[in-house]
């Protein structure tokens, strides 16, 4: 009788554990949505292709949506299967336990808290911020010469978020600092690029040769240009137009300007939308309207919600995006940002097709600001 009672008790515990697994698995499925981040930044999932069936890989992870039984678990009738299921329940439960801030994030917020707003602008390329922003973009390699990469990367930079928040409250202070920084990164780019190319020729990027803890001057200027252009555009500083246009016309010895050409052209067209009409001549107004009409072919930016710079849990924390941990970011205060979509409405990319748009915009800018901006 005692053995029968013990057996029934063990079975009851098995089903209680099984029910717990299903409840926790359902909660995790709601929290861990791998496609959410790709949708948020506008990267489509790769289309399914015909391929040979993947190899079967044994896994100790619990089966979501399947009610486990004693037969599903290793062990025998003496209760080893029950121990195995209990461990799975505990492992799943641990995924739901609140997690401490990642040391990387804590250090970044600490570093930024001691910076003035001007120092934050100067430090856009610091590795404590840039490294994770660049390496956590799903489906994209690090490519600062490409506008789409920069359009996504800048929205992930914590320092950009801080300056954007501050600039919305006090644009009179922030905008002059951004213009000053943009002029700096443009004017020194050619020399920095030549120096960088020499380092590359000497094997700067060869495995085991690069160990600097500071970004190279080229990285400082490329990231600085992308960030300042983005912020000046989002803060609607149309007076930055001549500076951006001058950068587009610079003769650069190398494959890139400080900011990608298509990225700068997209910014110009966003700023033309807010350019004041007061004081323009009839001819200048016609040129502006012509530009805005041409710009309708470009996809508008998409609005997203992100964690503020002081939040200890970033929405692109790898523990959340790669491991499915619930860090509570969905329930935290958010700020709104816009991700630029560097494509035409017909689906074609702006890259490689930006020249006619720039020439049209430059005609208006030359008529209003002069040939030198």
N, C-alpha and C positions, 0 to 999 in steps of 0.2 A: 504493500500500500504506500509506503513512504517513497519507493522508487517511482511509482506512478505519479504521485503528487509532485515529486521533484521534476519529473519529465514535463508535466503540464505547466509547472511554474517556469521552466526554461523556455518552453514554447511561447508562453505569454510575453516573456521578456523579449524574445526574438521579434514578435510582431509589434511590440511597442517601439523597439529600436528601428524596425523597418518603416513604421509610420513617421518617426522622427526624421529619418533620412529624406523621405519624400517631401515633408514640409520644408526642411532646410534647403533641399535642392531646388524647390520652387522659388524660394526667396533669392537664392543665389542667381537663378536664371533671370530673374527680374533685374537684379543689380548688374550682373556681368553681361553686357551686351556689346560684343566686340565690334559690331558694325556701327554703333552709335557715333564713335569718334570719327570714323571715315565719313559718315554722312555730315557731321558737324562742320568739317573743313572742306567738304566738297570733293572728296576723292572717291570715285566709284569702285565698287568691289570688282575684281577681275572676273571676266566672263568665264563660265565653265567650259572646259575644253575636253575633248575626248581623250582619254588616257587609260593606261592599264590600271587595274584595281590596286589601291595602295596595299603595302604589306601589312599584315595583321601584327600589331604590337601589343604585347601583354601590358596591362595597366592595373595598378592597385586602386585607381580612382573609383568611387562609387558610381553605379550605373544610374543616370538620371532618368526618371520616368519608368523604371523597372522595379517591381517589388522584390527585394531580395528574399531568398529562402535559405534554409539550412544547406540545401544542395548547392547553392551558389557560393558558399563559403568553404574555405579549406577547414579540415578538422574532422572530427568524428562525433558520435553521439554523446561523448562525454562533456560537450560544452565548448570545444575549441572554436567552432563556427560562431557561437554567440560572442566570444571574445573578439573575434575578427570584426564582426559587424559593429560592436561597441566602439572599437578604435576608429572605424570609418565615421561613425556619428560624431565622435569627439573631434576628428580632423575637420569635418565640415563645419562644426560649431565654431571652431577656432577662426574660421574665415570671417565670421560675423562679429568677432570681438573687436572693440575699438582699438585702433592702432596708433602708436605714437607718431608724431611728426618725423619725417625722414631727416636724418642729420644733414643731408645736402640742403633741404629746404630751410631748415632752421638756420643754418649758417648763411644762406643767401639772404634771408630776411634780416638777419643780424647785420650783415655787411651793408645792406641798403639803408637800414635805419640810421646809420651813422653818416650817410652821404647827404650833401646839399642837393638840390634839384639839378644844379649845373653839373655836379660830379656824376649824378646818375646818368645824365645825357652823355657825358664823356665816357662812361663805363658800359655802354651798350654791348660791347663785344667781350666783356669779361667772361672767362670760362665758367665762373660759378653760376652764370645764367645761360650763356649761349650754348654750352655743351649739351644740356638736356633738351633745350628748345630745338636744336638741330637734329638730335638723334632719336627723338620720339615721334617724328612725323610718320604715320603709317604709310608704307608703300613708296617712300621717297628716299633717295640717297641725298647726301649733303651736296648741294649745288648752288653756291651763292651767286653764280653767274646767271641763274635762271630766275625769271620773275615770279613764276608760280611758287617756287620754293621759298623765296623771300616773302611773298605775300602771306604765306602760312606761318613762317618762322617768326616774323615780327610780332604776330599776335600772341605768341607763346613766351616772348621775352618779358620777364617780370618787371624789368626796368621800363620797358615801353608802357606797361600797364600803369606804373606809378606816374610817369610823366603825363599820360593821357588823363588820368584822374585829376592830377594837379592842374593841367592845362585847361580842363573844362571849368574849373573853379577860378583860375587866375590866368587867363590867356595873355594878358598884357605882360606878365612876367615870363611866361614860358616861351612864347612865340619868338621873341628876339634871341633867346638862347638857342633855340633850334635853328634859326636862320644862320646864326654865327657858326654853329657846329657844321651845318651843311656846307657852308663856304669853305671851312677848314678841310673837310674830308675830300671835297672836290679838288681844291687847289693843290693838295699834296699827293694826289693819287698816282700821277704818272711816274714820279720819282720812286715811290714806294713799289710800284709794279715792276719797274726795271730791276730794283734790288731783289725783289722776290723771285723774278725769273732767273736771276743769276744763282740764287740759292737752289732753285729747282734743278738747274743744269748741273749743280754740284752734288745732287742726290739728297736734297733737303727732305724729300718725302720718302726716301728709301726706308725700308723697315729697320727700326732700331736707331735711326739717326735723329729723329725729332722728339725732343723731350722738354721743350720750353713750357714753362708754367704761365707764360703771358702770350696773348695773341699777337701774331705778326701785324705790322702796320697795314698791310693790305686788308687783312681781316677786320681791323679796327675801322678802316675807311669804308669797306664794303658794307659791313653791318651798320655803321654809323649813317651812311647814305640811305640805306633802305629804311632804317628806323626813323630818321628825321623827316624824310619825304612822306612816310606814312603818317606821322604825327601832324606835320604841317597841313597835310591834306585833310585829315580827320578833324582838325581844329579850324578848317575852312580859311586858311591863310592864303588868299588868292595872290597876295603880294609876293609870295614865294615863287610864283610862276616863272618870272624871268630867270631866277637862279636855276631852276630845274631845266628850263629850256637851254640855258647856256651849257649845262652839263651834257645834254644830248648832242650838242654841236661840237663838243671838244674832240680834237683829234687824239685818240688814245693809242699808244703803241702797245698793243695787246688785244686780247679777244673781248674785253669788257670795258664799260665805264664803271665808275664806283657803284652805281646801281644799274641793274639790267635795263636795257633800252625800253623794252615793252612795259616794264614796271613804271618807269618814269613817264611814259606816254599815257598810261592808264591814269596816273596821278594828275597829269595835266588836264585830262578830260573831266575828271571828277571836280577839279578846281574851277574849270570853265563854267560848270553848272551854277556855281555860287558867285561868279564874277559880277560886280555891280554894273548896271547899265547907265547909271547917272553919269553925265559928263562925257559919254562917248558920242562921237559924230555918227551921222547916218551910215557912212561907209564902215566904220568900226562896228556898229551894231549889226550890220549885214554880215560881216565876217564872223562875229561871235555867234550869230544864229546859225550860220552855215556849219560852224564847228559843232555846236550842240546837236544839230541834225545828224551830222556824221557820227557823233558819239553815241547815238541811239543804237547803233549796231553792236555796241559793247554791252556785255552782261553787267548788271548793277552789282554792287557788293552785297554780301549776305550777312545778316546780323546774327551774332552768336552771343552767348552768355558765358563768362569765364570768372574764375575766382580772382578776387582783388590781390594786389601784390603782398599785402600783409597776412593773407590767409596762409596758415601753415600746411594746408593740403591743396596742392595744385591738381586741377582736373586731368592733367597729363602725367601725373605721378605713375611710374612704371608698375607700382604695386596694384594700382587700379586698372590700368590699361592692359597689362600683360598677365596679371595674376588674378584679376577679378575681385580684389579685396574691396570691401565697402569702407571707404575713408570718410564718408559723410559729405562729400563735396556737393552732391545733389541737393542737400538741405542747407547749404551755406549761402550767405549773401553773395550775389553775383554783380558784375558790372557788364555793360554791353560794349561789344567791339564789332567792327565790320571786317570781314575777310574779303579781300579783293578777288574777283573772278576774272582772270586775265584771258578771257575767251570772248568770241563773238556770239551773238544770239543764235546763229546758224550752226554752232558747234565747232567752228574752226578756232584754232588758237590765235591769240594776238601775236605771239612771237613769230617773227618773220614777215608779218603783215602790218607792222606799225608805222612804216615809213610814210605812206600817204597821209595817215592821220596826223603825224607830227608836222609834216609840211603845211597842212591846212591850219593847224594850231599856231605854228610859228609865224604864219602870215598875219594872223590877228595880233599876236604878241608883239611883233615888230611894228605894226601900225600904232599900237598903244604905248609901248615902252621903249621903242627905238631898237636899232639893230644890235646894240650891246646889252639890252635888258636893263 
